[in-house]
């Protein structure tokens, strides 16, 4: 299935909310403002702000990347404290 978004990113992290934002752009226009599609909390809760992101491959991949990063960080911290 093709993504409805031209680009999806998961680069923005909000320290106050402890959440990573999943943002999408419908076009390649550099002047277009991104839309927040979902937020992923540090405790791995996914909050969808755009229902289409639930089934969009590109959005789901961006969410999986964040969740994978959280898993890796969790495993790393376990190794530090288990020694």
OpenMM code with the backbone's topology and positions (N, CA, C; nanometers):
from openmm import Vec3, app, unit

residues = "UNK UNK UNK UNK UNK UNK UNK UNK UNK UNK UNK UNK UNK UNK UNK UNK UNK UNK UNK UNK UNK UNK UNK UNK UNK UNK UNK UNK UNK UNK UNK UNK UNK UNK UNK UNK UNK UNK UNK UNK UNK UNK UNK UNK UNK UNK UNK UNK UNK UNK UNK UNK UNK UNK UNK UNK UNK UNK UNK UNK UNK UNK UNK UNK UNK UNK UNK UNK UNK UNK UNK UNK UNK UNK UNK UNK UNK UNK UNK UNK UNK UNK UNK".split()
positions = [
    Vec3(0.0843, -0.1190, 0.0000),
    Vec3(0.0000, 0.0000, 0.0000),
    Vec3(0.0886, 0.1250, 0.0000),
    Vec3(0.0585, 0.2168, -0.0855),
    Vec3(0.1350, 0.3404, -0.0950),
    Vec3(0.0925, 0.4376, 0.0154),
    Vec3(0.1886, 0.5122, 0.0649),
    Vec3(0.1619, 0.6109, 0.1687),
    Vec3(0.0916, 0.7318, 0.1095),
    Vec3(0.0020, 0.7911, 0.1870),
    Vec3(-0.0624, 0.9144, 0.1403),
    Vec3(0.0285, 1.0350, 0.1634),
    Vec3(0.1307, 1.0172, 0.2478),
    Vec3(0.2222, 1.1268, 0.2759),
    Vec3(0.3460, 1.1145, 0.1892),
    Vec3(0.3938, 1.2271, 0.1447),
    Vec3(0.5152, 1.2318, 0.0646),
    Vec3(0.6373, 1.2028, 0.1523),
    Vec3(0.6290, 1.2466, 0.2785),
    Vec3(0.7390, 1.2240, 0.3725),
    Vec3(0.6829, 1.2105, 0.5133),
    Vec3(0.7414, 1.1204, 0.5909),
    Vec3(0.7056, 1.1031, 0.7321),
    Vec3(0.8360, 1.1017, 0.8111),
    Vec3(0.8369, 1.1769, 0.9213),
    Vec3(0.9573, 1.1855, 1.0050),
    Vec3(0.9227, 1.1595, 1.1513),
    Vec3(1.0240, 1.1156, 1.2235),
    Vec3(1.0083, 1.0949, 1.3674),
    Vec3(1.1241, 1.1610, 1.4431),
    Vec3(1.1620, 1.2795, 1.4018),
    Vec3(1.2801, 1.3467, 1.4562),
    Vec3(1.2530, 1.4329, 1.5788),
    Vec3(1.1309, 1.4827, 1.5950),
    Vec3(1.1050, 1.5802, 1.7009),
    Vec3(1.0685, 1.5091, 1.8308),
    Vec3(1.1410, 1.5445, 1.9368),
    Vec3(1.1129, 1.4911, 2.0705),
    Vec3(1.0787, 1.6065, 2.1622),
    Vec3(0.9658, 1.5960, 2.2311),
    Vec3(0.9224, 1.6985, 2.3252),
    Vec3(0.9607, 1.6530, 2.4661),
    Vec3(1.0567, 1.7237, 2.5276),
    Vec3(1.1051, 1.6868, 2.6608),
    Vec3(0.9972, 1.6980, 2.7676),
    Vec3(0.9132, 1.8009, 2.7567),
    Vec3(0.8096, 1.8204, 2.8582),
    Vec3(0.7056, 1.7095, 2.8560),
    Vec3(0.6682, 1.6639, 2.7364),
    Vec3(0.5693, 1.5567, 2.7240),
    Vec3(0.6339, 1.4182, 2.7279),
    Vec3(0.7661, 1.4118, 2.7090),
    Vec3(0.8383, 1.2843, 2.6963),
    Vec3(0.7801, 1.2022, 2.5820),
    Vec3(0.7636, 1.2693, 2.4662),
    Vec3(0.7038, 1.2049, 2.3500),
    Vec3(0.7791, 1.2408, 2.2229),
    Vec3(0.7839, 1.1419, 2.1327),
    Vec3(0.8375, 1.1644, 1.9984),
    Vec3(0.7199, 1.1876, 1.9058),
    Vec3(0.7300, 1.2900, 1.8241),
    Vec3(0.6229, 1.3243, 1.7309),
    Vec3(0.6481, 1.2577, 1.5963),
    Vec3(0.5445, 1.1997, 1.5404),
    Vec3(0.5477, 1.1448, 1.4055),
    Vec3(0.4781, 1.2484, 1.3174),
    Vec3(0.5550, 1.3082, 1.2274),
    Vec3(0.5003, 1.4150, 1.1437),
    Vec3(0.4977, 1.3733, 0.9980),
    Vec3(0.3980, 1.4228, 0.9251),
    Vec3(0.3841, 1.3894, 0.7842),
    Vec3(0.3623, 1.5125, 0.6983),
    Vec3(0.4092, 1.5017, 0.5732),
    Vec3(0.3922, 1.6065, 0.4729),
    Vec3(0.3257, 1.5440, 0.3512),
    Vec3(0.2222, 1.6085, 0.3002),
    Vec3(0.1482, 1.5540, 0.1862),
    Vec3(0.2186, 1.5768, 0.0532),
    Vec3(0.3021, 1.6826, 0.0464),
    Vec3(0.3701, 1.7150, -0.0789),
    Vec3(0.5201, 1.7307, -0.0547),
    Vec3(0.5934, 1.7504, -0.1613),
    Vec3(0.7369, 1.7767, -0.1519),
    Vec3(0.7672, 1.9257, -0.1390),
    Vec3(0.6640, 2.0080, -0.1289),
    Vec3(0.6793, 2.1530, -0.1185),
    Vec3(0.7494, 2.1889, 0.0123),
    Vec3(0.8648, 2.2550, 0.0027),
    Vec3(0.9413, 2.2921, 0.1215),
    Vec3(0.8686, 2.3924, 0.2106),
    Vec3(0.7682, 2.4607, 0.1571),
    Vec3(0.6929, 2.5585, 0.2341),
    Vec3(0.5760, 2.4967, 0.3108),
    Vec3(0.5477, 2.3711, 0.2824),
    Vec3(0.4370, 2.3030, 0.3501),
    Vec3(0.4730, 2.2771, 0.4961),
    Vec3(0.3785, 2.2998, 0.5830),
    Vec3(0.3969, 2.2715, 0.7244),
    Vec3(0.3579, 2.1264, 0.7502),
    Vec3(0.4403, 2.0570, 0.8258),
    Vec3(0.4095, 1.9184, 0.8603),
    Vec3(0.2921, 1.9098, 0.9559),
    Vec3(0.2270, 1.7953, 0.9546),
    Vec3(0.1147, 1.7684, 1.0431),
    Vec3(0.1540, 1.6555, 1.1370),
    Vec3(0.1225, 1.6695, 1.2655),
    Vec3(0.1512, 1.5626, 1.3606),
    Vec3(0.0485, 1.4520, 1.3396),
    Vec3(0.0989, 1.3343, 1.3049),
    Vec3(0.0133, 1.2193, 1.2782),
    Vec3(-0.0087, 1.1355, 1.4030),
    Vec3(0.0964, 1.1274, 1.4847),
    Vec3(0.0906, 1.0462, 1.6063),
    Vec3(0.1999, 1.0917, 1.7007),
    Vec3(0.1876, 1.0495, 1.8253),
    Vec3(0.2906, 1.0733, 1.9261),
    Vec3(0.3215, 0.9394, 1.9911),
    Vec3(0.4497, 0.9172, 2.0208),
    Vec3(0.4906, 0.7943, 2.0884),
    Vec3(0.5556, 0.8351, 2.2207),
    Vec3(0.4980, 0.7865, 2.3309),
    Vec3(0.5510, 0.8216, 2.4625),
    Vec3(0.6689, 0.7322, 2.4981),
    Vec3(0.7435, 0.7755, 2.5973),
    Vec3(0.8580, 0.6969, 2.6433),
    Vec3(0.8164, 0.5613, 2.6998),
    Vec3(0.6906, 0.5481, 2.7410),
    Vec3(0.6426, 0.4179, 2.7889),
    Vec3(0.5743, 0.3379, 2.6779),
    Vec3(0.6030, 0.3775, 2.5524),
    Vec3(0.5638, 0.3056, 2.4308),
    Vec3(0.4145, 0.3137, 2.3970),
    Vec3(0.3458, 0.4108, 2.4509),
    Vec3(0.2060, 0.4333, 2.4138),
    Vec3(0.2029, 0.5156, 2.2857),
    Vec3(0.1235, 0.4710, 2.1899),
    Vec3(0.1087, 0.5435, 2.0635),
    Vec3(-0.0262, 0.6139, 2.0659),
    Vec3(-0.0229, 0.7441, 2.0468),
    Vec3(-0.1451, 0.8243, 2.0428),
    Vec3(-0.1604, 0.8747, 1.9002),
    Vec3(-0.2648, 0.8320, 1.8341),
    Vec3(-0.2882, 0.8721, 1.6949),
    Vec3(-0.3692, 1.0005, 1.6901),
    Vec3(-0.3180, 1.0989, 1.6185),
    Vec3(-0.3893, 1.2241, 1.5975),
    Vec3(-0.4535, 1.2268, 1.4597),
    Vec3(-0.4104, 1.1380, 1.3737),
    Vec3(-0.4690, 1.1215, 1.2402),
    Vec3(-0.4942, 0.9724, 1.2214),
    Vec3(-0.6181, 0.9343, 1.2127),
    Vec3(-0.6561, 0.7928, 1.2039),
    Vec3(-0.5924, 0.7215, 1.0853),
    Vec3(-0.5625, 0.7951, 0.9799),
    Vec3(-0.5021, 0.7340, 0.8605),
    Vec3(-0.3636, 0.6779, 0.8901),
    Vec3(-0.2976, 0.7304, 0.9915),
    Vec3(-0.1638, 0.6831, 1.0271),
    Vec3(-0.1653, 0.5406, 1.0802),
    Vec3(-0.2801, 0.4949, 1.1275),
    Vec3(-0.2911, 0.3584, 1.1810),
    Vec3(-0.2666, 0.2529, 1.0735),
    Vec3(-0.2957, 0.2849, 0.9493),
    Vec3(-0.2823, 0.1863, 0.8414),
    Vec3(-0.1831, 0.2292, 0.7338),
    Vec3(-0.1218, 0.3432, 0.7506),
    Vec3(-0.0268, 0.3929, 0.6517),
    Vec3(0.1108, 0.3302, 0.6761),
    Vec3(0.1676, 0.2682, 0.5745),
    Vec3(0.2956, 0.1978, 0.5890),
    Vec3(0.4087, 0.2893, 0.6343),
    Vec3(0.4167, 0.4051, 0.5747),
    Vec3(0.5260, 0.4966, 0.6072),
    Vec3(0.5138, 0.5474, 0.7516),
    Vec3(0.3945, 0.5787, 0.7945),
    Vec3(0.3728, 0.6237, 0.9317),
    Vec3(0.4026, 0.5107, 1.0302),
    Vec3(0.3582, 0.3905, 0.9981),
    Vec3(0.3838, 0.2766, 1.0861),
    Vec3(0.5329, 0.2461, 1.0968),
    Vec3(0.6054, 0.2612, 0.9877),
    Vec3(0.7503, 0.2386, 0.9906),
    Vec3(0.8177, 0.3399, 1.0826),
    Vec3(0.7763, 0.4652, 1.0759),
    Vec3(0.8327, 0.5688, 1.1625),
    Vec3(0.8028, 0.5383, 1.3096),
    Vec3(0.6833, 0.4890, 1.3371),
    Vec3(0.6456, 0.4513, 1.4744),
    Vec3(0.7292, 0.3320, 1.5206),
    Vec3(0.7448, 0.2314, 1.4343),
    Vec3(0.8262, 0.1138, 1.4700),
    Vec3(0.9701, 0.1541, 1.5010),
    Vec3(1.0250, 0.2486, 1.4257),
    Vec3(1.1612, 0.2955, 1.4510),
    Vec3(1.1737, 0.3549, 1.5913),
    Vec3(1.0757, 0.4338, 1.6311),
    Vec3(1.0778, 0.4939, 1.7650),
    Vec3(1.0669, 0.3849, 1.8715),
    Vec3(0.9743, 0.2914, 1.8527),
    Vec3(0.9564, 0.1834, 1.9502),
    Vec3(1.0821, 0.0974, 1.9609),
    Vec3(1.1461, 0.0706, 1.8479),
    Vec3(1.2702, -0.0066, 1.8471),
    Vec3(1.3784, 0.0675, 1.9251),
    Vec3(1.3882, 0.1975, 1.9039),
    Vec3(1.4861, 0.2785, 1.9765),
    Vec3(1.4613, 0.2769, 2.1268),
    Vec3(1.3350, 0.2805, 2.1665),
    Vec3(1.3012, 0.2737, 2.3086),
    Vec3(1.3389, 0.1378, 2.3664),
    Vec3(1.3142, 0.0308, 2.2903),
    Vec3(1.3524, -0.1044, 2.3343),
    Vec3(1.5034, -0.1147, 2.3521),
    Vec3(1.5777, -0.0604, 2.2560),
    Vec3(1.7240, -0.0641, 2.2645),
    Vec3(1.7741, 0.0129, 2.3866),
    Vec3(1.7166, 0.1285, 2.4123),
    Vec3(1.7568, 0.2082, 2.5280),
    Vec3(1.7262, 0.1342, 2.6578),
    Vec3(1.6107, 0.0703, 2.6608),
    Vec3(1.5703, -0.0066, 2.7790),
    Vec3(1.6674, -0.1221, 2.8047),
    Vec3(1.7042, -0.1933, 2.6998),
    Vec3(1.7983, -0.3045, 2.7124),
    Vec3(1.9350, -0.2552, 2.7575),
    Vec3(1.9789, -0.1430, 2.7035),
    Vec3(2.1074, -0.0860, 2.7421),
    Vec3(2.1085, -0.0498, 2.8903),
    Vec3(2.0013, 0.0131, 2.9367),
    Vec3(1.9939, 0.0506, 3.0785),
    Vec3(1.9920, -0.0720, 3.1680),
    Vec3(1.9249, -0.1780, 3.1237),
    Vec3(1.9234, -0.3024, 3.2023),
    Vec3(2.0646, -0.3577, 3.2178),
    Vec3(2.1439, -0.3533, 3.1116),
    Vec3(2.2811, -0.4063, 3.1198),
    Vec3(2.3657, -0.3223, 3.2149),
    Vec3(2.3399, -0.1924, 3.2215),
    Vec3(2.4159, -0.1065, 3.3132),
    Vec3(2.3848, -0.1395, 3.4582),
    Vec3(2.2579, -0.1614, 3.4873),
    Vec3(2.2166, -0.1804, 3.6253),
    Vec3(2.2200, -0.3263, 3.6696),
    Vec3(2.2301, -0.4202, 3.5769),
    Vec3(2.2368, -0.5614, 3.6120),
    Vec3(2.3790, -0.6066, 3.6433),
    Vec3(2.4759, -0.5222, 3.6128),
    Vec3(2.6166, -0.5619, 3.6337),
    Vec3(2.6586, -0.5445, 3.7761),
] * unit.nanometer
topology = app.Topology()
chain = topology.addChain("A")
for resn in residues:
    res = topology.addResidue(resn, chain)
    for name in ("N", "CA", "C"):
        topology.addAtom(name, app.Element.getBySymbol(name[0]), res)
